[in-house]
Amino acid sequence: MLRHTFLRRMMRRAGVAVLFAAVGSGLWYMQEREVRDRLSWMGVPTWAEVTPLSLHRVLRNDGYLLGWSDLRVSPLWVSNVLHEVENPHAGERPGFRQDWRSLWPVTPDSYAHSGYDRGHLAPNYAIAVVHGRDAQRDTFLMSNMTPQRPDLNRRLWQRLEEVVIDRFVPRLGTLQVIAGPVFDDDFLDGMLNRVGLVEVPEAFYKILVVPGERPRALAFLMPQDVNGDEPLDRFVVSIDEIEARTGLDFFPQLSPAAAESLEAGVATEGWGLEEVARLPGRF
């Protein structure tokens, strides 16, 4: 009798524990889905073909999402949304920080004496202006960094970041932004081309989309070996070209017809790109 009573109590407790776990998991999933939907229009990037190289984890940060590869020890993409704000202001630059979610110890001094800068993918200034101080601090996690040549990081890429937040956002309103690296097609060559543990990209992409029933897109692909003073419009490409170079599938929730319309061609009309392509950097 006592044994049966004990078993019933244990079963009730187990049932309550399972119920709490299910409710907790459901609430976590709903919150995670809400954050992903807010920071990634039409879904986070996925893969055209699943291979060992496509294994990655989605890391949630304040103000942006990041696809992290423990194999390349690098972000594969970052996704964030920008919109216009009154009196844009960013605080002082925070310090770089190691991201303990990485399986590998990439520290703030991992790039020292390498000839490469710690290049932001989610930009410091734009994220700070739109999403606040905590989000700005998250852009200085080393998981958001990639090795960039100084002329790219401090000049051309910097100019593109400034044009996006200073010109495109006020002109077009809300923008979905996805940026990331392009690696060597030969993974074995890439394995040997590293800054410490971090694989060095060949190039970088940035995709801008004005969401809506008739979305518009503008995409850039910039190699590492730029001089830095080139006009931005020299690097405009289709999203399809970036997908071919990276293996990623952007905006996977779009219908095939909508994806073809948005991603196949290059259309710069309405962006005012010719007006800003040669602007000097802010710094």
JORAWO-V421840 format. One record per backbone hydrogen bond with DSSP energy under -1.0 kcal/mol. NH is the residue of the N-H (numbers start at 1). CO is the residue of the C=O. If there is no record, write none. Layout:
# JORAWO-V421840
NH;CO
NH;CO
This chain:
# JORAWO-V421840
5;1
6;2
7;3
8;4
9;5
10;6
11;7
12;8
13;9
14;10
15;11
16;12
17;13
18;14
19;15
20;16
21;17
22;18
23;19
24;20
25;21
26;22
27;23
28;24
29;25
30;26
31;27
32;28
33;29
34;30
35;31
36;32
37;33
38;34
39;35
40;36
43;40
46;249
48;247
54;51
55;52
57;68
59;66
61;64
65;79
66;59
67;77
68;57
69;74
74;69
76;67
78;179
79;65
80;177
82;175
97;140
102;99
106;104
110;107
112;109
114;111
117;148
119;117
119;146
121;144
127;123
128;124
129;125
130;126
131;127
132;128
136;132
137;133
138;134
139;135
140;137
141;138
142;97
144;141
145;142
146;119
148;117
153;149
154;150
156;151
157;152
159;155
160;156
161;157
162;158
163;159
164;160
165;161
166;162
167;163
168;163
169;164
171;167
172;168
173;169
175;82
176;209
177;80
178;207
179;78
180;205
182;203
190;186
191;187
195;198
198;195
199;72
200;193
202;182
203;182
204;222
205;180
206;220
207;178
208;218
209;176
210;216
216;210
218;208
220;206
221;235
222;204
224;202
232;277
234;231
235;232
237;219
240;263
242;238
243;239
244;240
245;241
246;242
247;243
249;46
253;42
254;251
259;255
260;256
261;257
262;258
263;259
264;260
271;268
276;273
277;273
279;276
